[in-house]
């Protein structure tokens, strides 16, 4: 009798515990809308409209990607490789980045960084993640935050690496037909030393042509150090109070060994680095300027709740919601289980004494 009671009593309590856990999780877990939910949705809708404008641009120029992506906004994905490709890149990461929900994420991060229309952001971007750039501008424009922008036109695999659809072409398209209110202040080639030294002559020439096509001049620094110092001077002069980096431009992350350790997402400080080739992120952080680093996209999405189905109102871990379980119900569930465990132990003691 004792053995049977021990076996089935313990099994009963285990089943009750598991059942209680799932009932509490399902029925008393609250998916609260983010306080800026309406603003986040507005920014996401704007990003989606801009994605469509870029699709129109590529259709008009008969640009067809050589990848087999089937995501909803597949036009945001470039080719595997072209002569303006600077580094390797993951198709999966580029597909994940092509979600309007990243505009919602940027709204939440900008607000967390205490940014508003009275403060200026500095934006450093490459052609590697055009979708994240679109989402960033959608968030900034929705919040009416002014920005000083530095763009580099080379791109990693599957980014804005199609010679007739560089980031500058996309920016011009969005200014003309999407009411984009931002314009790159300084355009560089990118790649090694931010001056295109890692590209072929043909690749550099195609970027020169893109700049001419969009009626822009190219900034070609003699060295990485020159690029960093020039951009730093501008950022300080403009009194930038938040730095946003999209991609891996060398002037932004630097050419030091610490470049790969820069944490992604929103950061208010970073480990110090004294290397002369440290990038703008480190240098601005030394001045007390926080930064948003948009790289390591899969980790970024996981951390902030942007999944492939992000934006789905039924998805509890969507970026638009915070998840919490009412503590009172959790406490009651623990108390009930604890009571049953105590009763179980007492019953065992009674049976044990009866045996003797």
Secondary structure, 3 states (H helix, E strand, C coil): CHHHHHHHHHHHHHHHHHHHHHHHHHHCEEEEECCCHHHHHHHHHHHHHHHHHHHHHHHHCCCCCCCCCCCCCHHHCCCCCCCCECCCCCHHHHHHHCCCHHHHHHHHHHHHCCCCCCCEEEEEECCCCHHHHHHHHHHHHHCCCCEEEEEECCECCCCCCECCECHHHHHHHHHHHCCCCCCCCEEECECHHHECCCCCHHHHHHHHHHHHHCCCCEECCCCHHHHHHHHHHHHHHCCEEEEEEECCCHHHHECCCCHHHCCCEEECCCCCCCCCCECHHHHHHHCCCEEEEECCHHHHHHHHCCCCCCCCCCCCCCCCEEEEECHHHHHHHHHHHHHHHHHHHHHHHHHHHHHC
